[in-house]
Amino acid sequence: MPPPAGPHNLLSLDYVAEATTPRHAGGRLGPPIVPIIDIHTHIHGTHAAPLYHRARTLFGITRTYTMTQIHLAQPVRDALGDSVRFITMPHFAAEDKQDAHRAGYLRVIERFAAEFGARMCKLWCSPALRDILPPGLGHGATDLADVDSPWRRQHARLATSLGMMLMVHVADPDTWFATRYRDGGLYGTKAHHYVGLRRMLDLFPVPWIAAHMGGWPEDLAFLDHLLDAHPNLHLDTSATKWIVRELSRHTRDEVVAFLWKHKGRILFGSDLVTLDDQLSPAKTGISRMADLASSPEQAFELYCSRYWALRTMFETDYDGPSPIADGDLKMIDPQRFTATSSPRLQGLSLPNDLLIELYSGAATRLVEHWWDTHR
């Protein structure tokens, strides 16, 4: 019997059957063409990490790169062993937010390198940082807010001196700039965030991965020019809801042509977030990510849904609703959409050699090779 519909399974899919039934036997997905490297996750939780391992195994993910809070990293390593590698990230839960994103992050970068062998550093430069800083500091945080600000340069300088490549979150969905970021004096325009990124790409000539399709999947022409101008730049497909929604708004020919042109520079990523708080209705803290699920069953569907959506988009000719509720739709048009509305998911039916590059080849040559040669 299929599971009841929920925000991570609006289509009441049997995710286990979808992932394991071979296509020749009538399944939609079955095993992937090659084992998949997920270059972008946030895995936490003594109990959530093993549950995530079950979901990723079903969908063929064999290596996970994760941004895990430094004080929570060891249980993830215990659960996933050598199949997990850590990307540095700030200590978001720290009480002193000013220190955590400035000098405190320097200390965290050093610890990740020494204790967990991290060889990639994340620069989180979302406009939302201005909301996380203490009241009154958002407008004045010119030393931190932009990707090329003085503190960001210090973080990148330390990381690269320790043999790390760089990952960056720059900008956010167009839907957010149209709503929650309408105060241009505080958040800047979306285009503004890429001025500093271009400077940093030139200043630090190591490989970079710009998360979430570079932060602008809405504009493939912009990304095309950005990649042409900066040979050290790569993109990942993380932020599943955002990527599915926006890539499905382009024609299939446009997306496939973009992926062909930049073959080897687009890497598979999901942006999955796992937390022990997702396994219980009793939350230990206030977290939007914790509220995504309230039982092991819901959490499992959450984890499976992201891999189902991405693989279905890349591998099949499916054309229909995504199984994942997307609140951005209601944010833009509350008269038309509800909290459980979902966007179109357009299957791209990528050819096998392009799938192999996306799922494994690009990450193996870029990230795995970098990790193994910069120990």
N, C-alpha and C positions, 0 to 999 in steps of 0.2 A: 504494500500500500504506500503511495507517495506521501511524503511528509506534508503537514498543513502549510499553507502559504505564510511566509513571514517576510520581513524587510530584506533578507538576504536570499530569499527563494520565492519570489512572487509567482513563479511558474510551477511551483510544487514539483520540482525535479528530484529524481533520485540521484544525487551527486555521485554516490558510490558506483551505481550502474553506469552512469554517463562516463565515468573515468575508466572503468575497467572492461566494459563490453567492447570487444574489437569491432571495427566498422564493418568488417566482412560478416559479422554476426548480427548486424543491425544496430550497433551502438553509434552514438554521435561522435565520441572522441576516441576512447580506447587509449592505449599507450602512445606517448608522443613519438615522433620520428627519431628523436635523439633525447637523451637525458637533458633536462632543462636546468640552467643556472639562473637562479633568481637573484639579481644584482641589487635589489632594493627592498628590504623589509625592516620591521621593527619588532623583533621577537623578545618577549619578556614572559616570565612566569614559570614557576616550578612545575605547575600542573598544565598550564596553557601550552608550554613549549612541546611536551610530548604529544598533546592533542594536535598541535600544528604539524608535527612530524608525520602523524597518521594522514592528515590531509595532503601534505606535500608529496608523500610517497604515492598516494593514489593518482595524483596528476603528473607524476614523472619528474618532480623536482628533486635533484640529488645534491645540489650545493646551494646554500643560502648565505647571502651576505646581509648582515643585520646591523642596524643602528640601535643598540641596546644601552640603556642607562648603565654607566660604569659600575655602580654598586649592585646591579642586578645581572651582570654578564655571566658570572660563574655558573649559576644554575642552567643557563641556556647552553653553555659549553658542556655541562654535565649531561644534558638531555640530547644534544645533537652531535657531540663529539667533533671529529675532524671535518665533518660535513658543513660546519658553520665557520664563517669568518666575520670579524668585527670591523665595522666602520666607525670612526670616532663620531661622537655627538656630544653636545653640551649636556650638563646635568640640569635638565629642565625642572626637576623636582626640588632643587635647592631653594632654601628660603631667601637667600641673597641673590636676587635675579641679576642685579648689576654685575656682581662678581662672576656669577656662573657663565655669563655670556662674554666676559672680558678676560681678566687674568685667570679666573677659575678654569676657563676652557683650555688655556695653555697647560695647566696642571693635568687636566683630563687627557689631553692629547698625549702627553708624555707617559701617563699611566697606561693608556690603551696600547701604545707602542711597546712598552716594557713588559706588561703583564699578559697581553692578549695578541701580540704580534700584529697589530693593525697596520695596514699599509695603504689605507685610504682615509682621508679626513673630510668630513661633511661640513660645509659652510651653509648654515641654515639662514637664509636671507629673505624669508617670506616677509611681505609687508606687515603680517600679523605680529611680528616681533615688537612693533610699536605698541601693541595692545598688552603684551606680556610685561614690558618694562613698568616699573612703578609709576603711579599717576604723576603726570606732569613732566615725565622724562621722555615721552615719545617724540615730541617735537625737537628736543635738544640733544638726542642721541646721535649726533652727526659723526661721532667717533666709532659708531658701531652699526648703524642701521643699514647703510648701503654696502653692497658686496665689495666695493673697493675702499671702504673706510679704513682708518688707521688700525683699528683692532683686527679687522678681517685680514689685513696684510700681515699683521703679526702672527695670527693663527696659521695662515698659509705658509709663512716663512718658516715657522717652527716645524710644521708638518712635512714640508718638502725636505727640510734638513734631516728629518728622521726617515727619509726614504718613502714618503707617502705620495700617492696621486691624490687628486682632489675631486670631490663631488659637491655640487652646489644646487640648492633650491633657490631659484630666483623667480620673482613675480608669483602669480596665482591665477586661477581661472578668470576669464573675461567676465563671467557671471558675478564674481566677487567684486571686481573693479566697478561693475555697474550698480552694486548695492552696498555692501559693507565697507568698501574702500572709496566711496564717493567723495570723501574729504581729500581732495588732491593736495592740499597744503600739508597734510599729515602723511599720506601714503605715497604721494607722487603718482604720476601716470605710469601705466604699464611699460611703455617704451623707455621711460627713465631708468628702469632697473637694469636694462641691458647695456646702457652706456658704461657703467662700472664693470659689468661682466666682461665686456670687450677689453677693457684695460687690464683686468686681472688675467685673462687668457694670454695676453702678450707678456705681462710681467712675470708670470710663472709658467714657463713652457713645458710643464709636465702634462701628462694626460689628464683631462677633465671629463667628468660625466655630469651633464645638466639633467637633473631629475625631471620626471613628469613631462617627457618629450620637450625638454628645454623650457618648460613653463608656458609654452605657447602652441599647443596642438591645434588651436583654432586657426592658426596662420602658418600653413606649410611653406608658403613662399618666403616668409620671414625666416623660418628655420633653415630653409635651403640656402639663403644668402649667408646666414650666420655660420653654418657649417662650411660653406665654401671659403669664407674669410678666415676661418680659424681651424687649421688642420689638426690641432690637439684637442678639439672638442668632440664629444660623443654624447648621445642622448640615451635615456632609458624610458621604458614604457610604463613606469609606475604611476600610481594614483588611478586605480582601475576604473572607478566610476567616471572620473573626468576624461580619461583617455578614450574609453568606450563611447561616451557621449559625443565627444568632439570629432574623433576620427570617423565616426559613423555619419557625421554631417557632410563630410567630403565625399566625392564620388570614389568608387573603388579604384578606378584608373588613376586618380590623383594620388591616393595613398600608396598604391603599389609602385607607381613611378617614383615617388619620394623614397620609398624603402629600397628600391633597386639602385637608385643613384647613390644612396649613402649606405649601401650594403657594407657591413663590417663596422659601422659606426652607430648602429641602433641596437641596444641591448635589452633583453627581457627583464622587466622588474614589475613587481606587483604592488608594493607599498603596504603589504599586509601588516597590521598591528595586532599583536597578541598580548593579552594581560590576564593574570589570574582573576582579576575583578570581573572579567567577562563570563566567568563560570558560575557566578552566584548572583542572586538579586541583592544581596547585602554588599554594598560597595564600601571599600575602605577609604576612598577619596573621591573628589569631584573630578571626573574626567569624561570628556565627550567620547573618547575611545572605549572607556570601560562600559559606557552605556550602550554600546553596539550589541551586546549580548548579555543574557542573564542566566545561562545554564550551559553545561557542556554541549548539549545538543544544538543550541543556538550558536554557540561559538564555533562548533565544527562546520555548521552551514555557512557562517561568515567566512571562515578560512577557505572552504571549498568554492564558494561563490566567486571569489576573485580569480582563482585559477580557471574555473569553468568559463567565465566571461572572456578572459584574455585568450585562452586557447580556442574557444568557439569563434571569436573574431578573427584570429589569425589563420585557423586551419580549415574552416568550413564555409559553406555558402548560406548559412542561416541568415535570415533577415526577419527580425521581429523584435519584440520588447526584450530589454535586458531583465534578468531576474532580480536585479539589485535596485532597491528604492534609491532615488537620487533627489535629495532635498534641494539641490540647486535649481531644479525646475520650478518648484514652488517659490523659491526666492525671487525668481525673475517674473513669474506670472502666477500669483496666488489665486487668481480667478479661474484659471484653467487647470492648474495642477494641485495635487495634495501631497502630503508627506510620503505617501506610498506610490507616487507616480514614478515611472522609469522611462528612460529614453530608448530610442531605437538602437539595436545592436546589428550592425551590418557585417556579415561574414566576408572576409577578404580572399579566402581560398588561396593563400600564398603558395607558390611553387616550392617544392621540397628543398631546393638549395638555398632559397631565401629563408625558409623556416629554420634550417640547420644553422645558418649564420645568426639569426635572431635569438634562437634558443640556447645556443652553445658556442658556435664558432667565434663570434666577436668577443664574447666574454673570456673565452679560453685564451685567445691571443693577446687580449689587452690586459684584463684584470688578473687572471690566474697567472699569466706569465710575469706580470709586474710583481705580484705577491711572491712568487717563487724566486725571483732574481733580486729582490731587495730585502732579503732577510738580514 
